[in-house]
Amino acid sequence: MGGDLRDGRIVIVGASLAGLRAAEKLREEGFTGSLTVVGDEPHPPYDRPPLSKQVLLGQAAPRSTGLPMRRDPHADWRLGVRATGLDPLGKRVLLADGEPLPYDRLLIATGTRARPWPNPQEAALDGVFTLRTREDAAGLAERLAAGPRRVLVIGGGFTGSEIASACRERGLDVTVTERGPAPLIGALGGTLARLAAAMHRNHGVDLRCGVTVTALRGDAGGRFTGADLSDGSRLEADVCVAALGAVRNVEWLAETGLAAGPRGIACDAGCRAFNMYGIVTDDVFVAGDVSRFPHPLFGYQLLSLEHWGNAVAQAEVAAHNMVSPGPLRRPHLALPTFWSTQFGLNIKSVGVPTFSDQVVIAQGTLEERRLAMVYGYQGRVTAAVTVNMAKSLEYYQHLIETAAPFPPAPGAPDRPMAAEIPVPSDVPDPKGLSHGPTVALTGHLPDRRLTVVPPAG
């Protein structure tokens, strides 16, 4: 490759949202070289959020979730082919079909997959599902449409809660088991988790917290029939969905020397991957759910995000930096944002709720099911979550971006903030949950107790 970064060979591994938006952005930025996109699924890029919402409700067909192309990236699409390894010295991606794929610059956007039920024999029972792919959603929607007696959802995170909401909207009996004390607590902390628990129960969900599933049961024909629970009870059900969080797709990078592990691939704010010694590479970039990147608003800790908006923003920054010389590169500093619709609630968040030590209800009340909750860490605003009050979120986003003091002063757009007293944010250790939060701090907090000791003499 010559000195022109807009020429040469770029390979993108990952043909989902981040991979597509990066490919489009590369062409928009003037890249004229060869562009290859590798994806292990046979489909062109498609949208995943509708799978746990409209598809499960029968309002949309799985095949209708394809992502529109904003422009044709004129890429060579290698779909249905898995990347099995990487030769960083020879600059080649190794593919399952045996063909090595040479590159000058590489973007890793392999995302995540659903964490499977840990017992393979039980996971293989007819009627046991995870929800991540188009095929998963199609199979589960078909079973729900058939009217099972009861659905068991293991895990009370966002995906599990959305599945439970869809079941109740279909009029199906559903039981949710959650290892932690309440649904959504790992993502939003204890106060809003109490509202989530009330919403589950008010809509007829059999919610069982502090309980784990110890075994899945099947009949002689291999069909799922129920589950044993840690409290000694047995539950009869026809369908089971393991909503246990996500696994980052990094195994194919195990021998590459990159900083890849269970929490993702570490990169700098410009999306350049680190190697295992913390040295930044200049030809391997990372974007989307599989990345871990530092953010100055959150103590420069490495963030792992499973957010639609982050995948788009980070992919575009990575693409820009892949074809730009050093001084023209820019950082990925977008604030994490997320939304979910369940049990008639519209939940939106900005910032990192888990990066907090206190919360305050700034507008509305839990009883009204309409509120804005602001999160703070060591005296400054770090996140906000609204419930059925999305228009207020932009105001709180500004507070986060400007490191405004916590608790925030009165002055929200629609009415003065309530004079609430901040309370502990009650963010639990993820080890005690059935699932991980959609935003995870994967670095370490700086130890502020360190002091400089001058040498004696």
LOKOL-406233 format. One record per residue (C-alpha): y, z, x; residue in one letter. Coordinates in Angstrom, 1 decimal. Layout:
LOKOL-406233
R,y,z,x,residu
R,Y,Z,X,A
...
//
This chain:
LOKOL-406233
R,y,z,x,residu
R,0.0,0.0,0.0,M
R,3.5,-0.8,1.2,G
R,6.5,1.4,1.0,G
R,7.3,0.4,-2.6,D
R,6.1,3.2,-4.9,L
R,6.3,0.8,-7.8,R
R,3.4,-1.2,-6.5,D
R,-0.1,-0.4,-5.4,G
R,-3.1,1.1,-7.3,R
R,-2.7,4.0,-9.7,I
R,-5.7,5.6,-11.4,V
R,-5.4,8.0,-14.3,I
R,-8.5,10.1,-15.1,V
R,-8.3,11.2,-18.7,G
R,-7.7,8.9,-21.6,A
R,-6.2,11.3,-24.1,S
R,-2.6,12.1,-25.0,L
R,-1.4,12.9,-21.4,A
R,-3.1,9.9,-19.9,G
R,-1.7,7.5,-22.4,L
R,1.9,8.8,-22.2,R
R,1.7,8.8,-18.4,A
R,0.5,5.2,-18.4,A
R,3.4,4.1,-20.7,E
R,5.9,6.0,-18.6,K
R,4.7,4.4,-15.4,L
R,5.4,0.9,-16.8,R
R,8.7,2.1,-18.2,E
R,9.7,3.3,-14.7,E
R,9.0,-0.1,-13.3,G
R,5.5,0.3,-11.9,F
R,4.1,-3.2,-11.4,T
R,0.9,-2.5,-9.6,G
R,-2.7,-2.1,-11.0,S
R,-3.2,0.7,-13.5,L
R,-6.6,1.9,-14.5,T
R,-7.3,4.6,-17.1,V
R,-10.7,6.3,-17.1,V
R,-12.0,8.3,-20.1,G
R,-15.4,9.8,-20.9,D
R,-15.0,9.2,-24.7,E
R,-15.6,5.7,-26.0,P
R,-12.5,5.8,-28.1,H
R,-8.9,4.8,-27.2,P
R,-6.6,7.8,-27.1,P
R,-6.4,9.8,-30.3,Y
R,-4.6,12.8,-31.7,D
R,-6.5,16.1,-31.8,R
R,-4.3,18.5,-33.9,P
R,-5.2,16.7,-37.2,P
R,-8.9,17.3,-36.5,L
R,-8.7,21.0,-37.5,S
R,-6.2,20.3,-40.3,K
R,-6.1,17.0,-42.3,Q
R,-9.6,15.8,-41.2,V
R,-11.4,19.0,-42.2,L
R,-9.6,18.9,-45.6,L
R,-10.7,15.3,-46.2,G
R,-7.1,14.2,-46.2,Q
R,-7.6,11.9,-43.2,A
R,-10.5,10.0,-41.7,A
R,-11.3,10.8,-38.1,P
R,-10.8,7.2,-37.1,R
R,-7.3,7.3,-38.5,S
R,-6.1,9.7,-35.8,T
R,-5.5,7.1,-33.0,G
R,-2.3,7.6,-31.0,L
R,0.2,4.8,-31.4,P
R,1.2,3.1,-28.2,M
R,4.9,3.2,-27.6,R
R,4.5,0.2,-25.3,R
R,1.5,-1.6,-23.9,D
R,0.8,-0.2,-20.4,P
R,-1.2,-3.2,-19.4,H
R,-3.9,-1.0,-18.1,A
R,-7.6,-1.5,-17.3,D
R,-9.2,0.9,-19.7,W
R,-12.6,2.3,-18.5,R
R,-13.7,4.1,-21.7,L
R,-17.0,5.9,-22.2,G
R,-17.3,6.4,-18.4,V
R,-17.2,9.8,-16.9,R
R,-15.6,10.6,-13.5,A
R,-18.2,12.5,-11.4,T
R,-16.4,13.1,-8.2,G
R,-13.5,12.4,-5.9,L
R,-13.2,11.3,-2.3,D
R,-9.7,12.3,-1.3,P
R,-10.0,11.0,2.2,L
R,-11.3,7.6,1.2,G
R,-9.0,7.7,-1.9,K
R,-11.8,6.8,-4.4,R
R,-12.7,8.2,-7.8,V
R,-16.5,8.3,-8.2,L
R,-17.7,7.2,-11.7,L
R,-20.9,7.9,-13.6,A
R,-21.8,4.2,-13.6,D
R,-21.9,4.2,-9.8,G
R,-18.8,2.2,-9.2,E
R,-16.2,3.8,-6.9,P
R,-12.6,3.3,-8.0,L
R,-10.0,3.0,-5.2,P
R,-6.5,4.4,-5.7,Y
R,-3.2,4.9,-3.8,D
R,-2.1,7.6,-6.2,R
R,-4.2,9.5,-8.8,L
R,-3.2,11.4,-11.9,L
R,-5.7,13.9,-13.2,I
R,-5.4,14.5,-16.9,A
R,-8.9,15.4,-17.9,T
R,-7.9,18.2,-20.3,G
R,-10.3,20.6,-21.8,T
R,-13.5,20.7,-23.9,R
R,-14.7,23.2,-26.4,A
R,-16.4,26.2,-25.0,R
R,-20.0,25.9,-26.3,P
R,-22.1,28.7,-27.8,W
R,-23.7,30.3,-24.7,P
R,-27.3,30.0,-25.9,N
R,-28.3,26.3,-25.7,P
R,-31.2,26.6,-28.0,Q
R,-29.1,28.3,-30.7,E
R,-26.2,25.9,-30.1,A
R,-28.6,23.0,-30.8,A
R,-29.4,24.2,-34.3,L
R,-28.5,21.8,-37.1,D
R,-25.4,23.2,-38.6,G
R,-23.8,24.7,-35.5,V
R,-20.6,23.0,-34.4,F
R,-17.7,23.1,-32.0,T
R,-14.4,21.3,-32.8,L
R,-12.8,19.2,-30.1,R
R,-13.7,15.5,-30.5,T
R,-13.4,13.0,-33.2,R
R,-17.2,13.1,-33.7,E
R,-17.1,16.9,-34.0,D
R,-14.5,16.7,-36.7,A
R,-16.4,14.0,-38.6,A
R,-19.7,15.9,-38.6,G
R,-18.0,19.2,-39.6,L
R,-15.9,17.6,-42.4,A
R,-19.1,16.0,-43.8,E
R,-20.9,19.4,-43.9,R
R,-17.9,21.1,-45.5,L
R,-17.7,18.3,-48.1,A
R,-21.3,19.0,-49.0,A
R,-20.4,22.5,-50.2,G
R,-22.3,25.0,-48.0,P
R,-22.9,28.5,-49.4,R
R,-21.0,30.1,-46.5,R
R,-19.3,29.0,-43.2,V
R,-19.4,31.3,-40.2,L
R,-16.4,30.9,-37.8,V
R,-16.9,32.7,-34.4,I
R,-13.5,33.3,-32.9,G
R,-10.1,34.1,-34.5,G
R,-7.8,32.1,-32.4,G
R,-5.6,29.2,-33.7,F
R,-8.5,26.8,-34.0,T
R,-10.8,29.3,-35.7,G
R,-8.0,30.4,-38.1,S
R,-7.2,26.8,-39.0,E
R,-10.8,26.1,-39.7,I
R,-11.1,29.2,-41.9,A
R,-7.9,28.1,-43.7,S
R,-9.4,24.6,-44.4,A
R,-12.6,26.2,-45.7,C
R,-10.7,28.4,-48.2,R
R,-8.6,25.4,-49.2,E
R,-11.8,23.7,-50.0,R
R,-13.0,26.7,-52.0,G
R,-15.7,27.6,-49.5,L
R,-16.8,31.2,-48.6,D
R,-16.1,31.8,-45.0,V
R,-16.6,34.7,-42.6,T
R,-14.6,35.0,-39.3,V
R,-15.8,37.2,-36.5,T
R,-13.3,38.2,-33.8,E
R,-14.2,40.3,-30.8,R
R,-10.6,41.6,-30.6,G
R,-8.8,43.8,-33.1,P
R,-7.1,41.0,-35.1,A
R,-6.9,37.2,-35.3,P
R,-4.3,35.5,-33.0,L
R,-3.6,38.7,-31.1,I
R,-4.3,37.0,-27.8,G
R,-1.6,34.4,-28.4,A
R,1.0,36.4,-30.4,L
R,0.4,40.1,-29.8,G
R,-0.4,42.9,-32.2,G
R,2.5,42.8,-34.7,T
R,2.1,39.2,-35.8,L
R,-1.7,39.6,-35.6,A
R,-1.5,42.2,-38.3,R
R,0.2,39.6,-40.5,L
R,-2.5,37.0,-39.6,A
R,-5.2,39.5,-40.6,A
R,-3.6,40.2,-43.9,A
R,-3.2,36.4,-44.6,M
R,-6.9,35.9,-43.9,H
R,-8.0,38.6,-46.2,R
R,-5.4,37.8,-48.9,N
R,-6.9,34.3,-49.0,H
R,-10.4,35.5,-49.4,G
R,-11.7,35.3,-45.9,V
R,-14.4,37.8,-44.9,D
R,-12.7,38.8,-41.7,L
R,-14.7,41.0,-39.3,R
R,-12.8,42.2,-36.2,C
R,-14.2,44.2,-33.3,G
R,-17.5,42.5,-34.0,V
R,-19.4,39.9,-32.0,T
R,-22.2,37.6,-32.9,V
R,-25.3,38.5,-30.9,T
R,-27.6,35.7,-32.1,A
R,-27.7,32.6,-34.3,L
R,-30.7,32.2,-36.5,R
R,-32.6,29.0,-37.6,G
R,-35.5,28.1,-39.8,D
R,-38.7,26.4,-38.8,A
R,-37.0,23.0,-39.2,G
R,-34.3,23.8,-36.8,G
R,-31.5,24.4,-39.3,R
R,-29.0,27.1,-38.9,F
R,-29.5,29.9,-41.4,T
R,-27.3,32.8,-40.3,G
R,-26.4,35.2,-37.5,A
R,-27.0,38.7,-36.2,D
R,-23.8,40.8,-35.6,L
R,-23.2,43.5,-33.1,S
R,-22.7,46.1,-35.8,D
R,-26.4,45.6,-36.8,G
R,-25.7,43.5,-39.9,S
R,-27.1,40.0,-40.5,R
R,-25.1,37.3,-42.1,L
R,-26.5,34.3,-44.1,E
R,-24.6,31.0,-43.7,A
R,-25.3,27.3,-43.7,D
R,-22.6,26.2,-41.2,V
R,-21.4,27.8,-38.0,C
R,-18.4,26.8,-35.9,V
R,-18.1,28.3,-32.4,A
R,-14.3,28.5,-31.9,A
R,-14.5,30.2,-28.5,L
R,-11.6,28.6,-26.8,G
R,-11.5,25.8,-24.2,A
R,-13.1,25.0,-20.8,V
R,-11.0,23.0,-18.4,R
R,-12.7,19.8,-17.1,N
R,-12.6,20.4,-13.4,V
R,-16.3,20.5,-12.4,E
R,-16.1,16.9,-11.0,W
R,-13.6,18.2,-8.5,L
R,-15.8,21.0,-7.1,A
R,-16.2,19.5,-3.5,E
R,-12.8,17.9,-3.2,T
R,-10.8,20.7,-1.6,G
R,-8.3,20.7,-4.4,L
R,-7.2,24.0,-6.0,A
R,-9.4,23.5,-9.0,A
R,-11.1,26.3,-10.8,G
R,-11.9,27.7,-14.3,P
R,-8.2,28.1,-15.1,R
R,-7.3,24.5,-14.2,G
R,-5.8,22.6,-11.2,I
R,-2.8,24.2,-9.5,A
R,0.2,22.0,-8.9,C
R,3.9,22.4,-8.0,D
R,6.7,21.9,-10.5,A
R,6.7,18.2,-9.7,G
R,3.0,17.9,-10.8,C
R,1.6,17.4,-7.3,R
R,-1.8,19.0,-6.9,A
R,-2.3,21.8,-4.4,F
R,-5.3,21.8,-2.2,N
R,-7.5,25.0,-1.8,M
R,-5.2,26.3,0.9,Y
R,-2.0,26.0,-1.2,G
R,-0.8,22.9,0.6,I
R,0.7,20.3,-1.7,V
R,-0.8,16.8,-1.8,T
R,1.4,13.7,-2.2,D
R,-1.0,11.3,-3.8,D
R,-2.8,13.5,-6.4,V
R,-0.9,14.6,-9.5,F
R,-1.9,16.7,-12.5,V
R,-0.7,16.8,-16.1,A
R,-1.7,18.3,-19.5,G
R,-4.1,21.0,-20.5,D
R,-6.0,20.9,-17.1,V
R,-2.9,21.8,-15.1,S
R,-1.5,25.1,-13.8,R
R,2.2,24.9,-12.9,F
R,4.9,27.4,-11.9,P
R,7.9,28.1,-14.1,H
R,11.0,29.9,-12.9,P
R,11.7,31.5,-16.3,L
R,8.3,33.3,-16.2,F
R,8.3,34.8,-12.8,G
R,7.1,31.6,-11.1,Y
R,3.6,32.4,-12.4,Q
R,1.3,29.5,-12.9,L
R,1.1,28.5,-16.6,L
R,-1.9,27.0,-18.3,S
R,-0.9,25.5,-21.6,L
R,-3.0,23.9,-24.4,E
R,0.0,22.4,-26.1,H
R,0.6,18.9,-27.4,W
R,4.3,18.9,-26.4,G
R,3.5,20.1,-22.9,N
R,1.0,17.3,-22.4,A
R,3.6,14.7,-23.2,V
R,6.5,16.2,-21.2,A
R,4.4,16.9,-18.1,Q
R,2.7,13.5,-18.2,A
R,6.2,11.8,-18.2,E
R,7.4,14.0,-15.3,V
R,4.2,13.2,-13.3,A
R,4.6,9.5,-14.0,A
R,8.2,9.5,-12.9,H
R,7.4,11.4,-9.7,N
R,4.5,9.1,-8.8,M
R,6.8,6.1,-8.5,V
R,10.0,7.9,-7.2,S
R,10.9,8.9,-3.6,P
R,11.3,12.6,-2.9,G
R,15.0,13.1,-3.6,P
R,14.7,11.4,-7.0,L
R,11.7,13.4,-8.2,R
R,12.3,16.0,-10.9,R
R,10.6,19.2,-12.0,P
R,8.6,20.0,-15.1,H
R,10.6,22.8,-16.6,L
R,10.1,22.3,-20.3,A
R,9.6,25.4,-22.4,L
R,6.1,25.8,-24.0,P
R,6.2,25.1,-27.7,T
R,3.5,25.3,-30.2,F
R,2.9,25.1,-34.0,W
R,0.1,25.8,-36.4,S
R,-0.3,25.6,-40.2,T
R,-2.7,28.0,-41.9,Q
R,-3.0,29.9,-45.1,F
R,0.3,28.5,-46.3,G
R,2.1,29.8,-43.2,L
R,4.0,27.5,-40.8,N
R,3.9,29.3,-37.4,I
R,6.0,27.9,-34.5,K
R,6.5,29.4,-31.1,S
R,8.6,28.7,-28.0,V
R,8.3,30.4,-24.6,G
R,5.4,32.5,-23.5,V
R,4.7,35.4,-25.9,P
R,2.1,36.8,-23.5,T
R,4.9,37.2,-20.9,F
R,6.4,40.2,-22.7,S
R,6.4,44.0,-22.9,D
R,8.4,44.4,-26.1,Q
R,9.0,42.6,-29.4,V
R,11.5,42.9,-32.2,V
R,11.6,41.3,-35.6,I
R,15.0,39.7,-35.5,A
R,15.1,38.1,-38.9,Q
R,13.0,38.5,-42.1,G
R,10.1,40.9,-42.5,T
R,6.3,40.9,-42.3,L
R,6.2,41.7,-46.1,E
R,8.3,38.5,-46.9,E
R,5.9,36.4,-44.8,R
R,9.1,34.8,-43.4,R
R,10.4,36.1,-40.1,L
R,11.5,35.4,-36.6,A
R,10.0,37.6,-33.9,M
R,11.6,37.7,-30.4,V
R,9.7,38.8,-27.3,Y
R,11.2,40.3,-24.2,G
R,10.1,41.2,-20.7,Y
R,12.0,43.7,-18.5,Q
R,15.1,43.3,-20.5,G
R,15.4,39.5,-21.1,R
R,14.2,37.2,-23.9,V
R,11.0,35.3,-23.0,T
R,9.6,33.9,-26.2,A
R,10.1,33.7,-30.0,A
R,7.8,33.0,-32.9,V
R,8.9,32.0,-36.4,T
R,6.8,32.2,-39.5,V
R,8.1,29.9,-42.3,N
R,11.5,29.9,-40.6,M
R,11.3,27.0,-38.2,A
R,14.9,26.1,-38.3,K
R,15.8,29.2,-36.4,S
R,13.6,28.4,-33.4,L
R,16.2,26.2,-31.6,E
R,18.6,29.2,-31.5,Y
R,16.0,31.4,-29.8,Y
R,15.0,28.6,-27.4,Q
R,18.6,28.7,-26.1,H
R,18.3,32.4,-25.6,L
R,15.1,31.9,-23.5,I
R,16.6,29.1,-21.4,E
R,19.7,31.2,-20.6,T
R,17.7,34.4,-19.8,A
R,19.6,36.2,-22.5,A
R,19.3,40.0,-22.6,P
R,16.6,41.6,-24.8,F
R,16.9,42.8,-27.5,P
R,19.1,39.9,-28.5,P
R,22.5,40.6,-29.9,A
R,23.3,39.7,-33.6,P
R,24.2,36.1,-34.3,G
R,21.3,34.1,-35.5,A
R,22.3,31.0,-37.5,P
R,21.3,31.9,-41.0,D
R,22.2,35.6,-41.2,R
R,22.8,38.6,-38.9,P
R,19.7,39.9,-37.2,M
R,18.1,43.0,-38.6,A
R,18.7,46.2,-36.8,A
R,15.1,46.6,-35.8,E
R,14.0,48.8,-32.9,I
R,11.9,47.0,-30.3,P
R,8.2,48.0,-30.1,V
R,5.5,47.2,-27.5,P
R,4.3,43.6,-27.7,S
R,0.7,44.7,-27.7,D
R,-0.6,41.7,-25.8,V
R,-4.3,42.5,-25.0,P
R,-6.4,41.6,-22.0,D
R,-8.0,38.2,-22.8,P
R,-11.4,39.5,-21.7,K
R,-11.5,41.5,-24.9,G
R,-11.1,38.4,-27.1,L
R,-13.4,35.7,-28.5,S
R,-11.1,33.1,-27.2,H
R,-8.2,32.6,-24.8,G
R,-4.5,32.3,-25.7,P
R,-3.0,28.8,-25.9,T
R,-0.6,29.9,-23.2,V
R,-2.0,31.8,-20.2,A
R,-0.3,33.3,-17.2,L
R,-2.7,32.5,-14.4,T
R,-0.8,33.8,-11.5,G
R,0.0,37.4,-10.5,H
R,3.2,39.4,-11.3,L
R,5.3,40.1,-8.2,P
R,4.9,43.6,-7.0,D
R,8.4,45.0,-7.4,R
R,7.4,48.3,-5.7,R
R,7.4,46.8,-2.2,L
R,10.1,48.0,0.1,T
R,11.2,46.8,3.5,V
R,10.5,49.4,6.2,V
R,12.7,48.9,9.4,P
R,10.8,49.1,12.7,P
R,11.2,52.5,14.4,A
R,13.0,52.7,17.7,G
//
